Amino acid sequence: MKINSAADKDVQSFWNSRAALGVNAGSNDVVAKQIEIEAIASYVKDGMRVLDFGCGSGVTALELACRYEVDLLGMDYAEEMVSKALELGSSIQTKGRAHFQAGDVGSLSSLAERFDLVYSERALINPKNWEEQRNAIAAITGLLLPGGIYVMCENSIDGLEAINELRRYAGLDSISPPWHNRYMVDAEIEALSLPGVSLVEINYFSSTYYFISRVINAWLSAKEGVLPSYDAPVNKLALSLPPIGKMGQGRIWVWRKNSVGT
């Protein structure tokens, strides 16, 4: 995300304010975060050069660096988040290398490195319109080596609406995106054409989790007259189940940089 307006600064301030939460800075939903990490990790291999765009407090980046022999750069436009990532990283012994720096979409053109893998994790839902989201995708995919992939782990308004439809059947109120988010629109992404890049996969990795947590757990909690808890035991069931259907708001769109001569 690039800071162009007062609204953008408000979003940046919001994320800076969450930096003190450390491992929970990016989300209070710890199970969803764990599922996201596992989904992103499935695309990582030893020896990769990796960029985490919108790294937040560095939780995912450091977990990947612990698991794989990677050279990973984490970048975030919220400087307090970067400071927290550096702090967390200084206390962890990793298998690979992870380093962090402040930067936004406008900073990407200054990077001399090219990457085997770039991923974002609910970072491109912060820009306020599709034009800014599209420009970010173009800038990010421009950093890929031939054959490299961009694992775009973002929230989908279509997936949220699918969950809301089931919630209405269950007598539950609809869920709206947070004030600072503009969820991705599936059709906009699927119609996007970028030079030298192909959309090769859509991974509905979070579908089962959001059905269990936002429908089943929410319904059970309503019957008991309590607020649903993110760490409810029934939510953790999704950690051992495969994704079913296309209900989850979390999606991964995988973009591949065409190899030379293709």
C-alpha positions as YAML, in Angstrom:
chain: A
units: angstrom
residues:
- id: 1
  name: MET
  ca: [0.00, 0.00, 0.00]
- id: 2
  name: LYS
  ca: [1.22, 3.50, -0.81]
- id: 3
  name: ILE
  ca: [0.44, 6.46, 1.46]
- id: 4
  name: ASN
  ca: [-1.41, 9.01, -0.68]
- id: 5
  name: SER
  ca: [-4.13, 10.44, 1.54]
- id: 6
  name: ALA
  ca: [-5.31, 11.10, 5.07]
- id: 7
  name: ALA
  ca: [-7.37, 7.90, 4.87]
- id: 8
  name: ASP
  ca: [-4.23, 5.94, 3.99]
- id: 9
  name: LYS
  ca: [-2.46, 7.47, 6.99]
- id: 10
  name: ASP
  ca: [-5.36, 6.43, 9.22]
- id: 11
  name: VAL
  ca: [-4.92, 2.82, 8.09]
- id: 12
  name: GLN
  ca: [-1.17, 3.04, 8.62]
- id: 13
  name: SER
  ca: [-1.73, 4.45, 12.12]
- id: 14
  name: PHE
  ca: [-4.14, 1.62, 12.88]
- id: 15
  name: TRP
  ca: [-1.53, -0.99, 12.02]
- id: 16
  name: ASN
  ca: [1.21, 0.86, 13.90]
- id: 17
  name: SER
  ca: [-1.06, 0.83, 16.96]
- id: 18
  name: ARG
  ca: [-1.39, -2.96, 16.75]
- id: 19
  name: ALA
  ca: [2.35, -3.58, 16.64]
- id: 20
  name: ALA
  ca: [2.48, -3.85, 20.45]
- id: 21
  name: LEU
  ca: [0.33, -6.99, 20.20]
- id: 22
  name: GLY
  ca: [3.31, -8.89, 18.81]
- id: 23
  name: VAL
  ca: [2.28, -12.30, 17.47]
- id: 24
  name: ASN
  ca: [-1.37, -11.19, 17.47]
- id: 25
  name: ALA
  ca: [-0.69, -7.89, 15.69]
- id: 26
  name: GLY
  ca: [-2.01, -9.05, 12.34]
- id: 27
  name: SER
  ca: [-5.13, -10.81, 13.59]
- id: 28
  name: ASN
  ca: [-6.90, -11.76, 16.82]
- id: 29
  name: ASP
  ca: [-8.05, -14.94, 15.10]
- id: 30
  name: VAL
  ca: [-5.17, -17.24, 15.99]
- id: 31
  name: VAL
  ca: [-6.61, -20.33, 14.28]
- id: 32
  name: ALA
  ca: [-7.18, -18.46, 11.00]
- id: 33
  name: LYS
  ca: [-3.61, -17.20, 11.22]
- id: 34
  name: GLN
  ca: [-2.29, -20.70, 11.72]
- id: 35
  name: ILE
  ca: [-4.26, -21.97, 8.72]
- id: 36
  name: GLU
  ca: [-2.91, -19.09, 6.62]
- id: 37
  name: ILE
  ca: [0.67, -19.90, 7.60]
- id: 38
  name: GLU
  ca: [0.24, -23.56, 6.69]
- id: 39
  name: ALA
  ca: [-1.31, -22.64, 3.34]
- id: 40
  name: ILE
  ca: [1.49, -20.22, 2.46]
- id: 41
  name: ALA
  ca: [4.16, -22.65, 3.68]
- id: 42
  name: SER
  ca: [2.97, -25.27, 1.19]
- id: 43
  name: TYR
  ca: [4.45, -23.13, -1.62]
- id: 44
  name: VAL
  ca: [7.87, -22.63, 0.02]
- id: 45
  name: LYS
  ca: [11.00, -24.71, -0.67]
- id: 46
  name: ASP
  ca: [14.57, -24.64, 0.58]
- id: 47
  name: GLY
  ca: [16.84, -22.35, -1.40]
- id: 48
  name: MET
  ca: [14.19, -19.82, -2.36]
- id: 49
  name: ARG
  ca: [14.58, -16.07, -2.26]
- id: 50
  name: VAL
  ca: [11.32, -14.86, -0.70]
- id: 51
  name: LEU
  ca: [9.59, -11.51, -0.21]
- id: 52
  name: ASP
  ca: [6.86, -11.09, 2.39]
- id: 53
  name: PHE
  ca: [5.04, -7.94, 1.27]
- id: 54
  name: GLY
  ca: [3.11, -6.50, 4.22]
- id: 55
  name: CYS
  ca: [4.97, -8.63, 6.75]
- id: 56
  name: GLY
  ca: [3.39, -7.02, 9.83]
- id: 57
  name: SER
  ca: [5.13, -8.13, 13.00]
- id: 58
  name: GLY
  ca: [6.97, -10.85, 11.10]
- id: 59
  name: VAL
  ca: [5.15, -13.88, 12.51]
- id: 60
  name: THR
  ca: [4.70, -15.69, 9.19]
- id: 61
  name: ALA
  ca: [8.12, -14.68, 7.85]
- id: 62
  name: LEU
  ca: [9.91, -15.94, 10.95]
- id: 63
  name: GLU
  ca: [7.94, -19.19, 10.98]
- id: 64
  name: LEU
  ca: [8.94, -19.85, 7.36]
- id: 65
  name: ALA
  ca: [12.56, -18.97, 8.10]
- id: 66
  name: CYS
  ca: [12.48, -21.49, 10.95]
- id: 67
  name: ARG
  ca: [11.20, -24.23, 8.67]
- id: 68
  name: TYR
  ca: [13.14, -23.60, 5.46]
- id: 69
  name: GLU
  ca: [16.59, -22.55, 4.28]
- id: 70
  name: VAL
  ca: [15.34, -19.39, 2.61]
- id: 71
  name: ASP
  ca: [16.62, -15.86, 2.20]
- id: 72
  name: LEU
  ca: [13.55, -13.87, 3.18]
- id: 73
  name: LEU
  ca: [12.92, -10.14, 3.12]
- id: 74
  name: GLY
  ca: [9.91, -8.82, 5.05]
- id: 75
  name: MET
  ca: [8.58, -5.39, 4.13]
- id: 76
  name: ASP
  ca: [5.81, -3.34, 5.71]
- id: 77
  name: TYR
  ca: [4.72, 0.29, 5.50]
- id: 78
  name: ALA
  ca: [3.90, 0.40, 9.24]
- id: 79
  name: GLU
  ca: [7.26, 1.17, 10.81]
- id: 80
  name: GLU
  ca: [6.18, 0.03, 14.28]
- id: 81
  name: MET
  ca: [5.36, -3.37, 12.80]
- id: 82
  name: VAL
  ca: [8.83, -3.59, 11.26]
- id: 83
  name: SER
  ca: [10.37, -2.71, 14.63]
- id: 84
  name: LYS
  ca: [8.39, -5.50, 16.27]
- id: 85
  name: ALA
  ca: [9.45, -7.96, 13.55]
- id: 86
  name: LEU
  ca: [13.10, -7.06, 14.16]
- id: 87
  name: GLU
  ca: [12.57, -7.51, 17.90]
- id: 88
  name: LEU
  ca: [10.91, -10.91, 17.49]
- id: 89
  name: GLY
  ca: [13.55, -12.01, 15.01]
- id: 90
  name: SER
  ca: [16.40, -11.16, 17.36]
- id: 91
  name: SER
  ca: [15.12, -13.72, 19.87]
- id: 92
  name: ILE
  ca: [14.63, -16.62, 17.43]
- id: 93
  name: GLN
  ca: [17.18, -19.03, 15.95]
- id: 94
  name: THR
  ca: [16.12, -19.67, 12.35]
- id: 95
  name: LYS
  ca: [17.13, -22.22, 9.73]
- id: 96
  name: GLY
  ca: [17.08, -19.59, 6.98]
- id: 97
  name: ARG
  ca: [17.65, -15.83, 6.96]
- id: 98
  name: ALA
  ca: [14.93, -13.27, 7.63]
- id: 99
  name: HIS
  ca: [15.50, -9.54, 7.51]
- id: 100
  name: PHE
  ca: [13.00, -6.71, 7.61]
- id: 101
  name: GLN
  ca: [12.66, -3.17, 6.32]
- id: 102
  name: ALA
  ca: [10.03, -0.46, 6.03]
- id: 103
  name: GLY
  ca: [8.50, 0.16, 2.62]
- id: 104
  name: ASP
  ca: [5.29, 0.40, 0.60]
- id: 105
  name: VAL
  ca: [4.28, -0.35, -2.99]
- id: 106
  name: GLY
  ca: [6.25, 2.67, -4.14]
- id: 107
  name: SER
  ca: [9.38, 1.16, -2.59]
- id: 108
  name: LEU
  ca: [9.26, -2.01, -4.66]
- id: 109
  name: SER
  ca: [10.81, -0.43, -7.74]
- id: 110
  name: SER
  ca: [13.95, 0.34, -5.73]
- id: 111
  name: LEU
  ca: [14.57, -3.32, -4.85]
- id: 112
  name: ALA
  ca: [17.49, -4.76, -6.78]
- id: 113
  name: GLU
  ca: [16.57, -8.33, -5.83]
- id: 114
  name: ARG
  ca: [14.26, -10.62, -7.76]
- id: 115
  name: PHE
  ca: [12.43, -13.41, -6.01]
- id: 116
  name: ASP
  ca: [11.43, -17.04, -6.48]
- id: 117
  name: LEU
  ca: [8.40, -16.45, -4.28]
- id: 118
  name: VAL
  ca: [6.55, -13.36, -3.13]
- id: 119
  name: TYR
  ca: [3.59, -13.62, -0.81]
- id: 120
  name: SER
  ca: [1.19, -11.20, 0.82]
- id: 121
  name: GLU
  ca: [-1.09, -11.99, 3.73]
- id: 122
  name: ARG
  ca: [-4.12, -9.70, 3.98]
- id: 123
  name: ALA
  ca: [-1.98, -6.76, 2.82]
- id: 124
  name: LEU
  ca: [-3.67, -5.89, -0.48]
- id: 125
  name: ILE
  ca: [-7.06, -5.51, 1.20]
- id: 126
  name: ASN
  ca: [-5.82, -2.28, 2.79]
- id: 127
  name: PRO
  ca: [-5.82, -0.11, -0.38]
- id: 128
  name: LYS
  ca: [-9.16, 1.67, -0.77]
- id: 129
  name: ASN
  ca: [-10.00, 0.74, -4.40]
- id: 130
  name: TRP
  ca: [-9.39, -1.80, -7.14]
- id: 131
  name: GLU
  ca: [-7.05, 0.48, -9.08]
- id: 132
  name: GLU
  ca: [-4.60, 0.59, -6.17]
- id: 133
  name: GLN
  ca: [-4.96, -3.16, -5.60]
- id: 134
  name: ARG
  ca: [-4.35, -3.86, -9.31]
- id: 135
  name: ASN
  ca: [-1.29, -1.61, -9.35]
- id: 136
  name: ALA
  ca: [0.08, -3.41, -6.30]
- id: 137
  name: ILE
  ca: [-0.35, -6.80, -7.97]
- id: 138
  name: ALA
  ca: [1.47, -5.52, -11.06]
- id: 139
  name: ALA
  ca: [4.33, -4.10, -8.97]
- id: 140
  name: ILE
  ca: [4.69, -7.28, -6.94]
- id: 141
  name: THR
  ca: [4.63, -9.67, -9.90]
- id: 142
  name: GLY
  ca: [7.24, -7.47, -11.56]
- id: 143
  name: LEU
  ca: [9.70, -8.65, -8.88]
- id: 144
  name: LEU
  ca: [9.43, -12.34, -9.78]
- id: 145
  name: LEU
  ca: [12.18, -14.35, -11.39]
- id: 146
  name: PRO
  ca: [11.15, -16.37, -14.47]
- id: 147
  name: GLY
  ca: [9.03, -19.25, -13.18]
- id: 148
  name: GLY
  ca: [8.59, -17.50, -9.83]
- id: 149
  name: ILE
  ca: [5.22, -17.27, -8.09]
- id: 150
  name: TYR
  ca: [3.25, -14.67, -6.20]
- id: 151
  name: VAL
  ca: [1.11, -16.28, -3.49]
- id: 152
  name: MET
  ca: [-1.59, -13.67, -2.94]
- id: 153
  name: CYS
  ca: [-3.26, -14.65, 0.34]
- id: 154
  name: GLU
  ca: [-6.04, -12.10, 0.68]
- id: 155
  name: ASN
  ca: [-9.68, -11.84, 1.72]
- id: 156
  name: SER
  ca: [-12.49, -12.17, -0.81]
- id: 157
  name: ILE
  ca: [-15.80, -10.34, -0.59]
- id: 158
  name: ASP
  ca: [-17.35, -13.21, -2.56]
- id: 159
  name: GLY
  ca: [-16.18, -15.71, 0.04]
- id: 160
  name: LEU
  ca: [-17.52, -13.52, 2.84]
- id: 161
  name: GLU
  ca: [-20.89, -13.26, 1.11]
- id: 162
  name: ALA
  ca: [-21.05, -17.05, 0.82]
- id: 163
  name: ILE
  ca: [-20.56, -17.29, 4.59]
- id: 164
  name: ASN
  ca: [-23.12, -14.53, 5.20]
- id: 165
  name: GLU
  ca: [-25.70, -16.41, 3.15]
- id: 166
  name: LEU
  ca: [-25.30, -19.42, 5.43]
- id: 167
  name: ARG
  ca: [-25.40, -17.17, 8.50]
- id: 168
  name: ARG
  ca: [-28.74, -15.77, 7.33]
- id: 169
  name: TYR
  ca: [-30.13, -19.30, 7.09]
- id: 170
  name: ALA
  ca: [-28.93, -19.83, 10.67]
- id: 171
  name: GLY
  ca: [-30.57, -16.62, 11.89]
- id: 172
  name: LEU
  ca: [-27.25, -14.81, 12.38]
- id: 173
  name: ASP
  ca: [-26.37, -11.26, 11.40]
- id: 174
  name: SER
  ca: [-24.17, -10.65, 8.38]
- id: 175
  name: ILE
  ca: [-20.47, -9.90, 8.84]
- id: 176
  name: SER
  ca: [-19.02, -6.75, 7.24]
- id: 177
  name: PRO
  ca: [-15.36, -6.18, 6.37]
- id: 178
  name: PRO
  ca: [-13.40, -3.99, 8.83]
- id: 179
  name: TRP
  ca: [-13.45, -0.25, 8.16]
- id: 180
  name: HIS
  ca: [-9.88, -0.25, 6.88]
- id: 181
  name: ASN
  ca: [-10.33, -3.08, 4.36]
- id: 182
  name: ARG
  ca: [-11.52, -3.34, 0.78]
- id: 183
  name: TYR
  ca: [-11.87, -7.10, 0.24]
- id: 184
  name: MET
  ca: [-10.84, -8.45, -3.15]
- id: 185
  name: VAL
  ca: [-13.53, -9.07, -5.77]
- id: 186
  name: ASP
  ca: [-13.04, -12.46, -7.41]
- id: 187
  name: ALA
  ca: [-14.20, -11.37, -10.85]
- id: 188
  name: GLU
  ca: [-11.83, -8.38, -10.90]
- id: 189
  name: ILE
  ca: [-8.85, -10.61, -10.19]
- id: 190
  name: GLU
  ca: [-9.83, -13.32, -12.65]
- id: 191
  name: ALA
  ca: [-10.29, -10.73, -15.42]
- id: 192
  name: LEU
  ca: [-6.91, -9.10, -14.71]
- id: 193
  name: SER
  ca: [-4.35, -9.48, -17.49]
- id: 194
  name: LEU
  ca: [-0.71, -8.72, -16.71]
- id: 195
  name: PRO
  ca: [2.20, -8.92, -19.16]
- id: 196
  name: GLY
  ca: [4.37, -11.98, -18.65]
- id: 197
  name: VAL
  ca: [2.30, -13.30, -15.73]
- id: 198
  name: SER
  ca: [-0.44, -15.93, -15.52]
- id: 199
  name: LEU
  ca: [-3.01, -16.70, -12.83]
- id: 200
  name: VAL
  ca: [-2.43, -20.44, -12.39]
- id: 201
  name: GLU
  ca: [-4.34, -21.42, -9.25]
- id: 202
  name: ILE
  ca: [-7.06, -20.35, -6.83]
- id: 203
  name: ASN
  ca: [-6.78, -22.07, -3.45]
- id: 204
  name: TYR
  ca: [-9.87, -21.94, -1.23]
- id: 205
  name: PHE
  ca: [-7.80, -23.02, 1.77]
- id: 206
  name: SER
  ca: [-9.93, -21.39, 4.50]
- id: 207
  name: SER
  ca: [-13.37, -22.58, 3.46]
- id: 208
  name: THR
  ca: [-13.88, -25.25, 6.12]
- id: 209
  name: TYR
  ca: [-12.56, -23.02, 8.89]
- id: 210
  name: TYR
  ca: [-14.84, -20.10, 8.14]
- id: 211
  name: PHE
  ca: [-17.86, -22.40, 7.88]
- id: 212
  name: ILE
  ca: [-17.08, -23.93, 11.27]
- id: 213
  name: SER
  ca: [-16.10, -20.70, 13.04]
- id: 214
  name: ARG
  ca: [-18.49, -18.15, 11.51]
- id: 215
  name: VAL
  ca: [-21.53, -20.41, 11.16]
- id: 216
  name: ILE
  ca: [-21.39, -23.43, 13.47]
- id: 217
  name: ASN
  ca: [-19.49, -21.87, 16.37]
- id: 218
  name: ALA
  ca: [-21.39, -18.59, 16.00]
- id: 219
  name: TRP
  ca: [-24.73, -20.44, 16.07]
- id: 220
  name: LEU
  ca: [-23.75, -22.51, 19.13]
- id: 221
  name: SER
  ca: [-22.57, -19.37, 20.93]
- id: 222
  name: ALA
  ca: [-25.81, -17.53, 20.10]
- id: 223
  name: LYS
  ca: [-27.80, -20.41, 21.58]
- id: 224
  name: GLU
  ca: [-25.77, -20.13, 24.78]
- id: 225
  name: GLY
  ca: [-26.11, -16.34, 24.84]
- id: 226
  name: VAL
  ca: [-22.35, -15.73, 24.69]
- id: 227
  name: LEU
  ca: [-20.01, -14.12, 22.18]
- id: 228
  name: PRO
  ca: [-18.17, -16.61, 19.95]
- id: 229
  name: SER
  ca: [-14.53, -17.18, 20.85]
- id: 230
  name: TYR
  ca: [-11.81, -17.42, 18.21]
- id: 231
  name: ASP
  ca: [-10.08, -20.20, 20.15]
- id: 232
  name: ALA
  ca: [-13.21, -22.31, 20.71]
- id: 233
  name: PRO
  ca: [-12.42, -26.05, 20.54]
- id: 234
  name: VAL
  ca: [-14.77, -26.56, 17.60]
- id: 235
  name: ASN
  ca: [-12.82, -23.98, 15.55]
- id: 236
  name: LYS
  ca: [-9.64, -26.00, 16.00]
- id: 237
  name: LEU
  ca: [-11.31, -28.94, 14.28]
- id: 238
  name: ALA
  ca: [-10.63, -27.12, 10.98]
- id: 239
  name: LEU
  ca: [-6.89, -27.60, 11.53]
- id: 240
  name: SER
  ca: [-7.29, -31.31, 10.81]
- id: 241
  name: LEU
  ca: [-9.88, -31.08, 8.00]
- id: 242
  name: PRO
  ca: [-9.38, -30.30, 4.30]
- id: 243
  name: PRO
  ca: [-10.99, -27.23, 2.72]
- id: 244
  name: ILE
  ca: [-14.51, -27.93, 1.46]
- id: 245
  name: GLY
  ca: [-16.24, -25.66, -1.05]
- id: 246
  name: LYS
  ca: [-15.57, -21.96, -1.67]
- id: 247
  name: MET
  ca: [-17.08, -20.39, 1.45]
- id: 248
  name: GLY
  ca: [-14.04, -18.96, 3.19]
- id: 249
  name: GLN
  ca: [-13.15, -15.30, 2.87]
- id: 250
  name: GLY
  ca: [-9.48, -16.28, 2.76]
- id: 251
  name: ARG
  ca: [-8.30, -17.11, -0.74]
- id: 252
  name: ILE
  ca: [-4.89, -17.70, -2.30]
- id: 253
  name: TRP
  ca: [-4.50, -16.60, -5.90]
- id: 254
  name: VAL
  ca: [-1.24, -17.89, -7.37]
- id: 255
  name: TRP
  ca: [0.41, -15.86, -10.13]
- id: 256
  name: ARG
  ca: [3.34, -17.32, -12.07]
- id: 257
  name: LYS
  ca: [5.97, -15.37, -13.98]
- id: 258
  name: ASN
  ca: [6.32, -16.88, -17.42]
- id: 259
  name: SER
  ca: [9.65, -18.53, -18.13]
- id: 260
  name: VAL
  ca: [11.91, -16.98, -20.72]
- id: 261
  name: GLY
  ca: [10.73, -17.84, -24.20]
- id: 262
  name: THR
  ca: [7.14, -18.72, -23.19]
...
